[in-house]
Amino acid sequence: MPSTWLRRKGFTLVELLVVIAIIGVLIALLLPAVQQAREAARRIACINNMKQFGLATHNYHDSFNTLPLSINANRAVLPYIEEDALSEMYDPGLAYDDGTNVALLTMMPDTFQCPSAPESGVPTIETGVQTSDYAFSGGSPWGELLFSPSIHYARYNFALQSGKRPFGKITDGLSNTMLQIESGGRAHVWIQGQRLSWYPNYDYHGSDWAWGEDTEAWTGTGAVCCGQLMSTYATFTPNPTDPTGGIPTRVDFTGGNINQTNMHAWPYSFHPGGVGVLMCDGSVHFLPEYVSPDVFKAIVSSDNGDMIESGYIQ
């Protein structure tokens, strides 16, 4: 029998390398599609969370003929998102961090967590409280000076301000007024996709960068997205010697992107291109991060007479 018949058939080295190269190309082509599909699923879950908040707020309004106060909206809607047990555990006669209310600080429901936010639901480093990835609208104690040192807008009201606030007082229209917006990852300070590591036990304990734990704890004053929005349109420059460990430089009124930082419960998400926003009619939209100050002002105001033109929100 010829010796050629005894040879073992198989791939040559060149053929094997070609196959490996083809597989590598296919993986490189498929990986972004897989990542996009995962993010799309996470974004849908985030939208569903906000829709639950919208439905819960409407059910609350049906019961009391008013919107819940922004300072305790998270606690107020608990019975309407099937969290009656947590609602009954909370003692309104005590501070959020006193007595039996302490246990609730680390019992935040999944509805308050955006799946795209890194370490969503992880307690803060120093005090160990959980923070919501969503912020309800609140009043504007600063009044006029909001977006530009040279432009003074008339003082306007938010939907969930103090006092009785039925839907009838939202004269700009429920579909034109913001009820809640994403403000993700607030167990830590994030700026432009970078988690800052400076002063790691600094997490929201008061300063120019934060208001204190009571506004960030999910059972605290509600993590209100407030009217001091000038830094929403700011420019942030990383510390040149320590980009993640040093305090960045902030220049207000100079930027054009609202998805800059989560400090002060400002609009911030980990979804590419913008942030989710819940309107007072219960609809959820995707607000582009480069929305103009005028449009954003119209969205957050509730009775200022300004309307949103079609096409500005998705």
C-alpha positions in Angstrom: 0.0 0.0 0.0 1.4 3.4 -0.9 2.7 5.5 2.0 0.4 8.3 1.0 -2.7 6.3 2.1 -1.2 6.1 5.6 -0.9 9.8 6.0 -3.3 11.4 8.5 -5.6 14.0 7.0 -6.1 17.4 8.8 -5.8 21.2 8.6 -2.6 22.8 7.7 -1.3 25.6 9.9 -2.3 28.2 7.3 -5.8 26.9 7.1 -6.1 26.9 10.9 -5.0 30.5 11.1 -7.5 31.5 8.5 -10.3 29.9 10.4 -9.3 31.6 13.6 -9.1 34.9 11.8 -12.6 34.5 10.4 -14.0 33.6 13.8 -12.3 36.7 15.2 -13.8 38.9 12.6 -17.3 37.4 13.2 -17.0 38.0 17.0 -15.8 41.6 16.4 -18.9 42.2 14.2 -21.4 40.5 16.5 -20.1 41.9 19.8 -21.4 45.5 19.3 -24.8 44.2 18.2 -25.0 42.1 21.3 -24.0 45.0 23.5 -26.6 47.2 21.8 -29.3 44.6 22.3 -28.4 44.4 26.0 -28.5 48.2 26.4 -31.8 48.3 24.5 -33.3 45.7 27.0 -31.9 47.7 30.0 -33.4 50.9 28.6 -36.8 49.3 28.2 -36.6 48.1 31.8 -35.7 51.6 32.9 -38.6 53.1 30.9 -40.9 50.6 32.6 -39.7 51.7 36.0 -40.6 55.3 35.2 -44.0 54.2 33.8 -44.7 52.5 37.1 -43.9 55.8 39.0 -46.2 57.6 36.6 -49.1 55.2 37.2 -48.4 55.3 40.9 -48.5 59.1 41.0 -51.8 59.2 39.2 -53.3 56.6 41.6 -52.0 58.7 44.5 -53.7 61.8 42.9 -56.9 59.9 42.5 -56.8 59.1 46.2 -55.9 62.5 47.6 -56.7 64.9 44.7 -53.1 66.2 44.9 -49.6 65.2 43.8 -47.3 63.9 46.6 -44.8 66.5 47.9 -41.5 66.2 46.1 -39.7 65.9 49.5 -41.4 62.6 50.2 -42.6 61.4 46.8 -40.6 58.1 47.0 -42.3 57.1 50.2 -45.7 58.3 49.1 -45.9 56.1 46.0 -44.8 52.9 47.8 -48.4 51.5 48.2 -49.1 52.2 44.6 -46.1 50.1 43.3 -47.1 47.1 45.3 -44.7 47.9 48.2 -47.3 48.1 50.9 -45.1 46.3 53.4 -42.3 48.9 53.1 -44.8 51.7 53.3 -46.3 50.3 56.6 -42.8 49.9 58.0 -42.0 53.6 57.6 -42.9 55.7 60.7 -43.7 59.3 59.6 -43.3 60.4 63.2 -39.6 59.8 63.0 -36.8 61.0 60.8 -35.9 58.9 57.8 -32.7 57.8 59.6 -34.1 57.3 63.1 -35.5 54.3 64.9 -37.3 51.6 62.9 -36.9 53.7 59.7 -33.1 52.9 59.6 -33.8 49.4 58.3 -35.5 50.8 55.2 -32.4 52.6 54.1 -31.1 49.4 52.6 -34.4 47.9 51.4 -34.9 50.0 48.2 -37.1 48.2 45.7 -35.8 47.3 42.2 -38.2 49.8 40.7 -35.9 52.6 41.9 -32.9 51.1 40.1 -31.9 51.7 36.5 -30.3 48.5 35.1 -27.8 50.6 33.1 -26.4 52.4 36.1 -23.2 50.8 37.4 -23.5 49.4 40.9 -27.1 50.4 41.0 -28.5 49.9 44.5 -25.1 49.7 46.1 -25.1 51.7 49.4 -23.0 54.8 49.8 -19.5 54.2 51.2 -19.7 56.1 54.4 -23.3 55.8 55.6 -24.5 52.7 53.8 -27.8 54.1 52.4 -29.2 53.2 49.0 -30.0 56.0 46.5 -32.6 56.0 43.7 -31.6 56.4 40.1 -34.7 58.6 39.5 -35.4 62.1 40.8 -38.8 63.8 41.1 -39.2 67.4 40.2 -39.0 70.0 43.0 -39.4 73.7 43.6 -37.0 76.4 42.6 -35.7 78.3 45.6 -33.3 80.3 43.4 -36.1 81.9 41.4 -34.9 83.6 38.3 -31.2 83.1 37.6 -31.2 79.6 36.2 -29.4 79.1 32.9 -27.4 82.2 32.1 -26.0 85.1 34.0 -27.3 87.4 31.3 -30.7 85.8 30.8 -33.3 86.0 33.6 -36.3 83.8 33.2 -39.4 84.5 35.2 -39.7 82.4 38.3 -41.6 79.2 37.5 -43.1 76.4 39.5 -42.5 72.7 39.3 -45.1 70.0 39.4 -44.3 68.7 42.9 -43.8 71.8 44.9 -45.0 72.4 48.4 -48.7 72.7 49.2 -51.7 71.0 47.6 -50.9 70.5 44.0 -53.7 68.9 41.9 -53.3 68.3 38.2 -55.5 71.2 37.5 -52.8 73.7 38.6 -50.4 72.4 35.9 -51.7 74.9 33.3 -48.9 74.2 30.9 -50.4 70.8 30.3 -49.6 67.3 31.8 -47.9 66.2 28.6 -45.7 69.3 28.6 -44.5 69.1 32.2 -41.8 66.9 33.7 -42.7 64.8 36.7 -39.5 62.7 37.1 -36.1 62.4 35.4 -33.2 60.0 35.5 -30.3 60.8 37.9 -28.4 57.6 38.0 -25.5 56.3 40.1 -25.9 58.8 43.0 -24.2 56.5 45.5 -21.1 58.1 44.0 -20.2 61.3 42.0 -20.2 60.8 38.3 -19.1 63.4 35.7 -19.1 62.7 32.0 -19.0 58.9 32.4 -16.2 59.0 34.9 -16.7 58.0 38.5 -14.7 60.3 40.7 -12.6 58.8 43.5 -11.6 61.9 45.4 -12.6 61.9 49.0 -14.3 58.5 48.7 -16.3 59.0 51.9 -17.6 62.3 50.6 -20.7 60.8 49.0 -23.3 63.5 49.1 -22.6 64.9 52.6 -22.9 68.6 51.8 -20.7 71.0 49.8 -20.7 72.6 46.4 -20.9 69.1 45.0 -23.7 67.7 47.1 -26.6 68.4 49.4 -26.4 65.8 52.0 -27.5 62.3 52.7 -31.1 63.3 53.5 -31.7 64.3 49.8 -29.9 61.2 48.4 -31.2 58.4 50.6 -34.2 56.9 48.8 -36.4 57.4 51.8 -35.0 60.8 52.6 -36.4 64.0 51.1 -36.8 62.3 47.7 -33.6 63.2 45.9 -35.3 66.1 44.3 -34.2 67.4 40.9 -34.2 71.1 41.8 -34.4 74.4 39.9 -30.7 75.3 40.3 -29.9 73.9 36.8 -27.2 76.3 35.7 -24.5 73.6 36.1 -26.6 71.3 34.0 -25.2 73.4 31.2 -21.7 73.6 32.5 -18.3 72.7 31.2 -16.2 70.3 33.4 -12.4 70.1 33.0 -10.7 67.1 34.7 -7.9 67.8 37.1 -4.8 67.8 35.0 -2.6 66.1 37.5 -5.2 63.6 38.8 -8.2 63.2 36.4 -10.1 60.7 38.7 -8.8 61.7 42.1 -8.7 65.5 41.8 -11.7 67.9 41.9 -12.5 69.0 38.4 -13.0 72.6 37.3 -16.6 73.6 36.7 -17.6 76.7 34.6 -21.4 77.3 34.7 -23.4 78.5 31.7 -20.8 77.3 29.2 -21.9 73.8 28.1 -24.6 72.4 25.9 -25.1 68.9 27.3 -27.5 68.1 30.2 -26.1 64.6 30.7 -23.0 65.9 32.5 -23.1 64.9 36.2 -25.4 63.4 38.8 -24.5 65.9 41.6 -27.5 67.7 43.1 -29.7 65.0 41.6 -29.3 66.6 38.2 -30.3 64.8 35.0 -27.8 62.0 34.4 -28.1 58.6 32.8 -25.9 55.8 31.5 -27.9 55.4 28.3 -26.1 56.7 25.2 -27.5 60.0 23.9 -29.8 61.3 26.6 -31.9 60.7 29.7 -35.3 59.3 30.4 -38.0 61.7 31.5 -41.5 61.0 32.9 -44.1 63.6 32.1 -47.1 64.4 34.3 -49.5 62.6 32.0 -47.6 59.3 32.7 -45.8 59.1 29.4 -42.1 58.4 29.3 -39.8 59.9 26.7 -36.1 60.0 25.9 -34.7 63.5 26.2 -31.7 64.2 24.0 -28.7 65.3 26.0 -28.1 68.3 23.7 -31.6 69.8 24.3 -31.6 73.6 24.5 -32.0 75.5 27.8 -35.3 77.0 26.5 -36.8 73.6 25.8 -35.6 72.2 29.0 -37.0 75.1 30.9 -40.3 74.5 29.2 -40.3 70.9 30.3 -39.6 71.5 33.9 -42.0 74.4 34.3 -45.6 73.7 35.1 -47.5 77.0 34.8 -45.2 79.4 33.0 -47.1 79.4 29.7 -44.4 77.8 27.7 -45.1 74.7 25.6 -42.9 72.1 24.0 -42.7 72.0 20.3 -43.0 68.6 18.7 -39.8 66.7 17.9 -37.8 68.0 20.9 -38.4 64.8 22.9 -38.6 61.3 21.6 
